[in-house]
Amino acid sequence: MMYVKLLFFLLIVSTIYYIETKKLKRRDMKKEMKIYTIFLMFSSVVFIIELMEIEVPNPLEGVRVIFEPIGRTIEQLFTSGG
């Protein structure tokens, strides 16, 4: 069932992409077409990852791993020095 949804999604995205890029090419909007393509590809990848139920790590966890030791060090400096 997942593959049917994926195929249907790709069919819809391809059709929308074809229609929209055709309009952009007609108006000679090359920069806009590049940006449109990038956003469409990014959102498609995110949807496919969600559809396939792939576990994506939360970016906030990476920030926490980096800044938590720094925060503890600063907290120790202020509490032990006072």
C-alpha positions as CSV (number, residue, x, y, z in Angstrom):
1,M,0.0,0.0,0.0
2,M,2.9,2.3,0.8
3,Y,4.3,1.9,-2.7
4,V,0.9,2.8,-4.3
5,K,0.8,6.0,-2.2
6,L,4.4,6.7,-3.2
7,L,3.7,6.2,-6.9
8,F,0.5,8.3,-6.7
9,F,2.4,11.1,-5.0
10,L,5.2,11.0,-7.5
11,L,2.7,11.1,-10.4
12,I,1.0,14.2,-8.9
13,V,4.3,16.0,-8.1
14,S,5.6,15.3,-11.6
15,T,2.4,16.6,-13.2
16,I,2.5,19.8,-11.1
17,Y,6.2,20.2,-11.8
18,Y,5.6,19.9,-15.5
19,I,2.8,22.4,-15.6
20,E,4.5,25.0,-13.4
21,T,7.9,24.8,-15.1
22,K,6.3,25.1,-18.4
23,K,4.8,28.4,-17.3
24,L,8.0,29.6,-15.8
25,K,10.0,28.7,-19.0
26,R,7.5,30.6,-21.1
27,R,8.1,33.7,-19.0
28,D,11.8,33.2,-19.0
29,M,12.0,33.0,-15.2
30,K,15.1,30.8,-14.8
31,K,16.0,31.8,-11.2
32,E,12.4,31.3,-10.0
33,M,12.4,27.9,-11.7
34,K,15.5,26.8,-9.8
35,I,14.1,27.9,-6.5
36,Y,10.8,26.2,-7.3
37,T,12.6,23.0,-8.1
38,I,14.7,23.1,-4.9
39,F,11.6,23.7,-2.7
40,L,9.6,21.0,-4.5
41,M,12.4,18.5,-4.2
42,F,12.9,19.2,-0.5
43,S,9.3,19.0,0.3
44,S,8.9,15.8,-1.7
45,V,11.8,14.2,0.1
46,V,10.4,15.1,3.5
47,F,7.0,13.7,2.5
48,I,8.6,10.4,1.2
49,I,10.6,10.1,4.4
50,E,7.4,10.6,6.4
51,L,5.5,8.1,4.2
52,M,8.1,5.4,4.7
53,E,8.1,6.1,8.4
54,I,11.8,6.6,8.6
55,E,13.0,7.9,12.0
56,V,14.5,11.3,11.5
57,P,16.5,12.7,14.5
58,N,15.4,16.0,16.0
59,P,17.8,18.8,15.2
60,L,17.2,20.2,18.7
61,E,18.9,17.1,20.2
62,G,22.2,18.1,18.4
63,V,22.0,21.6,19.7
64,R,21.4,20.2,23.2
65,V,24.4,17.9,23.0
66,I,26.6,20.8,22.0
67,F,25.3,23.5,24.4
68,E,24.5,21.5,27.5
69,P,28.1,21.0,28.6
70,I,28.8,24.6,28.0
71,G,25.8,25.6,30.1
72,R,26.8,23.3,33.0
73,T,30.4,24.8,32.9
74,I,29.1,28.3,33.1
75,E,26.6,27.4,35.8
76,Q,29.5,25.8,37.9
77,L,31.6,29.0,37.4
78,F,28.8,31.2,38.8
79,T,27.7,28.9,41.6
80,S,31.1,27.9,43.0
81,G,32.7,31.3,42.6
82,G,30.0,33.2,44.5
